[in-house]
């Protein structure tokens, strides 16, 4: 009798354990699904407007966001305005590096495979910098109109927070998107200083820093916001025209900086085309490899020096 009772008790405990295990697995799966949905929603609001497309490499994206590299990449992508998650960009970058590695190794010599891979990594970083700078330039061109809208709204008696929300609705991207983020942060309790400070960090420029400083100081001291914004609008218009003239005059120098490394790479293909296998024999010895590395380093130095010499801060 005691043995029968013990068997029933053991069976009941086992069934209860199985039920609790099933409930626990169901709860864990539901929690993971909610967390993934929350991460996806936050990532879509932190970068570009959600387009409704299905995101790829979600597991890689979640793991990458936990690292310092992933967080830096997320901030850089948010500044570019690209509708790409850090996981997607990282996967595409690795695919491009692998493709360039194989192409360089097959078309030139095995020694050029790693160099082509490094070139792919550099090209990915430069692509992000180019997209970010292009977005900053577009935002700077919209600053006079932004200052004018804020001045008109504050002159009509609207609060600065309301004026920012109205400007976010009227302006096109990227100013409309960035001001929309600022308005959302103000709506959930962030201070005006913090929200505008994050905007200046995402899109750093002297013009935006001047505008943010004017708005913050006027909000703190309660000064004449309208007159300050009117004067700032005229100044931004003048700086906009000056930057356009400088960019036009330096366009030839900019093309020269990119033509220098392209000529170097083209010379390698020309050399290998004139005599098949010449690069493989040249890079077969340590002396030849060192000469190739030195040549690439000199091309890189020339590119950097031309870019630095042609940079004019307005």
N, C-alpha and C positions, 0 to 999 in steps of 0.2 A: 504493500500500500504506500509506504514511504517512497519506494522507488518510483512508483507510478506518479506520485505527486511531484517528485523531483523532475521527472521527465516532462510533465506538463509545465512546470515552472520554467524549465530551461527552454522549452519550445516557445512559451509566451515571451520570454526575454529576447530570444532570437528574432521572433517576428516584430517585436517592438523596435529592436535595433535596426532591422531592415526598413521599417516604416520611417524611422527617424533619419536613416541614411538617405532614403529617397527624397524626403522633404528637404534635407540639407543640400543635396545635389541640385534640386529644383530651385531652392532659394539662391544658391551660389550662381547658378546659370542665369537667373533673372537679374541678380546684382551685377554680373559681368556685362549683360546686355544693356542695362541702364547706364553703367559707367561708360561703355563704349559709345552709347548715344550721346551722353553728356560731353565726352571728349570731342566727338565729331561736331557737336553744335558749337562748342567753345572755339574749336579750331576754325570753323567756318566764319564765325564772327570776328575772330582775331586777325584774319588775313583779308581775304577778298569776299565779296558777297557770294553766298551760296548759289550755285547754278543748278543744283538738283542732280548733278551727275554722280555716278557711283564712284566712291573713292577706292583706289587700289592700294595694295601693300599696307593694310590697316594694322596688322601685327607689327610690322617693321616701324610704322609710324608711331605706335604707342610706346614701343621700346626706345625709339630714338628720342622722343620728347622727354624721357626721364634723364637723359644725359645732358651734360653741359654743352656738347656740340649740337645736340638737337634743339636746345633752347635758343642758342645763338642763331642757328639756321632758321628757326621759326621767326625770330625777330627780323632777320634779314629778309625773309620772304614776305613778312607783313609790310616792310618798307617798300618792297617792289610792287605790291599790289597784284602779284600773280595768283591765279586760282590753282595753286599747287600746294599740297601738304609737304612737310619735311620728309616724310617717308617716300613719297613719290619722287621728289627731286633727288633724294639720295640714291634711290634705285636707278633713276635715269642717268645720273652722273656716273655710277659704277658701270652701267652698260656702255656709256660713251667711252669711258676710260678703257674698258676691255676691248671695244671695237678698234679704237685708235692704236692700242698696244698690238693687236693682231695685224692691223694694216701696216704699221710701221715695221713690224718684224718681217712680214711677208714681202713688202714692196721694196724695202731698203736693205736691212740687215738685222739679225737678231739683237744686236746691241741697241738699235734704235727703238725696240719695243718699249722698254721702260721709259725712255725719253718721251715717246709719243703719249704714254699714259700720263706722265707728269704734265705734258702739254694739255691733255684733256682736263686734268684737274684745274690747271691755271685758267683754261677757257671757261670752265663752269663758274669759278669765282669771279672772273671778269664779266661774265654774263649777268650775274647778280648785281655787281657794282654798276654795270651799264643800265640795267633796268631800274635800279634804285635812283641813279642820277637823273635818268630821264623823267622819272616820276617827280623828283624834286624840282626839276626845271619846269615841268608843267604846273606844279603847285605854286612856284614862285610867280609864274605868269598870271596866275589867278589871284594873287594876293592884292593887287590894286582893287579889283572888283570886290573881293572879300571885305577889304577895309571900307569901301564905299557902302556896301550893304549894311555893315555893322554901324557905320556912322548914321545912315538914314534911319535905321531901326531905333537906335538909342535917342536920336533927335525926336522921333515920334513918341518917345516916352516908354519904350519897351525896355525891360531889364536885359542885362548883357547875356544872361543864360538863354532867354527867349530869343534874342537876336542871333545867337550862335545856332540855335535850332532852325531858325528861319533861313539862315544862310546855307545850312546843310541841305535844305530842301530845294533851294533855288540854284545852287551851283552844281556844275557837272563834276565828274570824277577828274582828278583825285581829291579836290578840295571838298566836294560834297561828301565823299566817303569818310575822309578824315574828320571833318566836322561832325559827321554823324556819330563817329566813335566818341568824340568829345562830349556830344550831347547825351549819349547813352551813359557815359561815366558820371556826368553831372546829375542825371536822373536817379542813379542808384546811390547818391550820397557823396561822391568824390568832390573835393574842393576844386575851385576854378584854377588855382595855382597848379595842383597836381595834374589835372586833365590837360591843361595847356602845356605843362612841362613835358608830359609824355608825348604830346604831339611834336614838340620841338626836338625830342630825342629820336622819334621815328623818321622825321624829315629835316635833318639839320641844315640850316642855311642862315645867313646873316639877316636876310629880310624877315624870315619867320621869327627869329629871336627878337628882332626889334618890335614886331607886332605883338608877340606874346608879352614882352616886357611892358609895352605900353598898356595893354589890357590889364595885366596884373597890377601894375602900379596905380592905374586909374581906379580899379576895383577896390584896392586897399585904401587909398587916400581919398577916394570920392571926388576926384578932380574932373575937369572938363573932358569927358571922353570924346564928345563930338568934335571939338576943335582939334584935339590930338590926332584923331583918325583922319580928319580932313587933310591936315598937314602931311600925315604919313602916306596918304593916298598919292599925293603929288610926288613925294620922294620916291615911292615905289615905282611909279610910272617912269620917272627919269632913270632909275636904276635898271628897269626892264629894257629900255631902249639902249642903254650903254652896254649891257650884257649881250644884247643881240648884235651890236656892231662888233664887239670884241670877238664873239664866237664866229662871225662871218670872216673876219680878217685872219683868224687863226685856223681856219678849216684846212688850208693847204698844209700847214705844219702838222696838224693832227693826222692827216692821211700819210704824211711822210713817216711818222712814228710807227704806223702799222705796216707800211711798205718795207721797212728795213728788215724785220724778222721774216716776212714773207719771201723776200729775195734770198735770204739765207737758206730757207727750207727748199725753195725752188732750185737753188744751186746744187743741193744734194741730189734731187731727182734728176737734174741734168747730167750730173757726173755719173750717176748710176746708169742713165740711159745711153750715154756715149760708150761706156765700157761696162758690160754686164759683170756684176760681182766685184766692182772696184771698191765699193763701200764695205763689203764683207771682208775683203782682204785688208783694207785700211784699219778697220776696227778689230782685226784679229790680234793685234798686239797692244800692250798697255800704253805704248807711246801714242798710237793712233787714237785710242779711246780718250786719252788725256787731251789730245789736240781737239777732238770733237767737243768734249765738255767745255774746254776753254773757249772755243768758237761760239758755242751756244750762250755761254755766260757773257761774252762780249756783246752779242746781239741783244741780250736782255738788258745789259747796262746801257747800251745805246738807246733802246726803247724808253727806258726810264728817264734818262737824261733829256731826251727830246721832249718828253711829256712834261718834265719839271720846268725846263726852260721856257716852254710855251704856256705855262700856267700863269694867268694874271688874275689876282683876286680883286674884285671890285667892291 
